[in-house]
């Protein structure tokens, strides 16, 4: 029995063109670089329940802690208060809702939708996507379906991925188990 090539499931890793995209927040985690800069890394997925190109592609965006935080920034653990509030507003979180920590806010943001404007930046000779603006979604009802990777074993034959609705927690974004890694020497691999 033979087979034919089928490229319908093959993704391109070319730059996502500049423009607006409806996305869902898949995960947020805090990380510290080798240089000591700490940021909230957002993993955004271009929604597949809205008619648009590049569905299911990932967009990464980082909100960095301020080097010289203001009094307002200290309320959000040294991140830019304005950026955190812009993110919360774009994700349509209720105005006036209280949070004890930024981690609590991040956990609440998982699976919320928003609209981002992508631009391109060049850094060290490499061009990459950059989230220029975050705004409220034009499609607040979300029926995005995450494409899950199937477990692979020596007996596994290629199968279509199982699907999971976005309304079910994916386990991403839980910042309680966050462990700060300061250098590559601390990493076990």
Residue pairs with C-beta under 8 A, 6 or more apart in sequence:
11 56
11 57
15 120
15 127
15 128
15 129
16 46
16 54
16 57
16 59
16 118
16 129
17 53
17 54
17 118
18 118
18 119
18 120
19 117
19 118
20 115
20 116
20 117
20 118
21 46
21 52
21 54
21 59
21 115
21 116
21 118
22 46
22 47
22 50
22 52
22 113
22 114
22 115
22 137
22 138
22 139
23 44
23 45
23 46
23 47
23 59
23 113
23 114
23 115
23 116
24 44
24 45
24 47
24 111
24 112
24 113
24 142
24 144
24 166
25 42
25 43
25 44
25 91
25 109
25 110
25 111
25 112
25 113
25 114
25 173
26 43
26 44
26 45
26 58
26 110
26 111
26 146
26 170
26 172
27 42
27 43
27 110
27 170
27 172
27 173
28 40
28 41
28 42
28 43
28 106
28 109
28 110
28 172
28 173
28 175
29 40
29 41
29 172
29 173
29 175
29 178
30 38
30 39
30 40
30 41
30 102
30 103
30 106
30 175
30 178
31 38
31 39
31 41
31 181
32 38
32 180
32 181
32 182
33 39
34 182
34 183
34 184
36 182
37 64
37 65
38 64
38 65
38 78
39 62
39 63
39 64
39 65
40 62
40 63
40 79
40 102
40 106
41 60
41 61
41 62
42 60
42 61
42 62
42 63
42 87
43 58
43 59
43 60
43 172
44 58
44 59
44 60
44 61
44 116
44 131
45 56
45 57
45 58
45 59
45 144
45 146
46 52
46 54
46 55
46 56
46 57
46 58
46 59
47 55
47 113
47 139
47 142
47 144
48 55
48 56
48 144
48 145
49 139
49 142
49 143
49 144
49 145
50 139
56 147
59 116
59 118
59 129
59 131
60 129
61 116
61 130
61 131
63 79
63 80
63 83
63 84
63 87
64 79
64 80
65 77
65 78
65 79
66 73
66 78
66 79
66 80
69 78
69 79
70 81
72 81
72 82
73 79
73 80
73 81
75 81
76 84
76 102
76 105
77 101
77 102
79 102
84 102
84 105
86 134
87 109
87 134
88 105
88 109
89 95
89 136
90 114
90 115
90 116
90 134
90 135
90 136
91 109
91 112
91 113
91 114
92 112
92 113
92 114
92 136
92 137
92 140
93 105
93 108
93 109
93 112
97 108
99 105
99 108
103 175
103 176
103 178
106 173
106 175
107 173
107 174
107 175
109 173
110 169
110 170
110 172
110 173
111 142
111 166
111 167
111 169
111 170
113 137
113 139
113 140
113 142
113 144
114 134
114 135
114 136
114 137
115 134
115 135
115 136
115 137
115 138
116 131
116 132
116 133
116 134
116 135
117 131
117 132
117 133
117 134
117 135
118 129
118 130
118 131
118 132
119 129
119 130
119 131
119 132
120 127
120 128
120 129
120 130
121 127
121 128
121 130
122 128
142 166
142 167
143 165
143 166
144 165
144 166
145 163
145 164
145 165
145 166
146 163
146 164
146 165
146 166
146 170
147 161
147 163
148 161
148 162
148 163
148 164
149 161
150 156
150 159
150 161
150 162
164 170
181 187
